[in-house]
Amino acid sequence: MALARSSLADRIAAIECELDQLRQQQRDEDDGRFLRALLLGTQGAVFNIHDLRVVASFDPDLRAALGTLRSRQLGQRLSRLTGRVLDGLQLAKINRDEAGCNWQVLIT
């Protein structure tokens, strides 16, 4: 009986591991689409969060990508994505000034 429980526990652990991998793959795909929207919306220029809000006011694709994220949440997402390469794009933190952090999406 102990062997059957161990086998079941192993199978459950394997399924949970596979689910975690699929969730990470989905997050990576979502983040890649997000970076692509940032690149297109900013046309590759350096930007800050205020700039994104201004562009999103007339760019429906960028507006959709930003969704309901508040500025703080957006900054946290940008920080989380900094340095990662997704779909051939990489977000770089250029500097910080009185207006906040300045970012740029680079094509790798």
N, C-alpha and C positions, 0 to 999 in steps of 0.2 A: 504494500500500500504506500509506503514511504517513497518507493521508486516512482510510482505513478504521480504522486504529488510533485516530486522534484521535476519530472518530465513536463508536467503541466506548467509549473512555475517557470521552467526554462523557455517553454513555448510562449508564454505570456510576456516574458522579458524580451524575447526576440521580436515579438509583434510590437511591443512598446518602443523598442529601439528603431524599428522600421518606420513607425508612425512619426517619431521624432525627426528622422531623416527626411521624410516627406514634408513635414511642417517646415523644416529649415529650407528645403528646396523651394517651397511655395513663398517663404519670406524673401529668399534671394531673388526669385522672379519678380515679386512685387517691388522690391527695392531697385532692381534693374529698370523696371518700367518707370519708377519714380525718378531715377537719375536721368533717364532719357527725356522725360517731361521737363526736368530742370534744364537740361542742355538745350533743348529746343526753345523753351521759354526765354532763356537768358541769352541765347545765340552764342554760347560759349564765353560770355563776359563774366567778370568778377561780380558777385552780387552779395547782398546781405538780405536778411529776412524782410526788411521794409521794401527793398527792391522787388522781391518775389511777390509781395502783396500788391504792389502797384501793377506789375505785369499781369498778375492773375486777375486783376479787375477787368482786363479786356482780352485775356487769353483763356478761352474756356477749357482747353486741355490742361493748362497749368493749374487753373482753378480746381479742376476735377482731381488732379494729382495731390494738391494741398488738402483737399477735402475739408474736414472740420477741425484740422489741427490748429490749436492756438499757437501763438508765436513761441512760447516756451517749449511746447511739444515739438514744434517744427525744429527748433534749435537742438533739441535732444536727438531727434531723428538724424539731423545732419551730422551731429557729433558722432553718433553711432556708426554712420556710414563712412566717415572720414577714413581715407586710405584703402578702403576695400575696392577691389576691382570686380565689377558686375557688368556683364554683357559688353565688355570692352570699354567701360567707362569707370572713371575713378573720381571721387570727390576729394578735393584738396582744400584745406583750411589755409587761406593765403595770409591773413593777419587779423588783428583785432584793433579797432579804433573806437572813437567815441560813439559811433553808431552801432557798435557790436562787432561780431565776427564777419569776416568777408570770405566767401567761398568761391570755388570755381569747379565746374565739371570738366574733366580732362578726358580726351579720347586716348586710350592706351594702345 
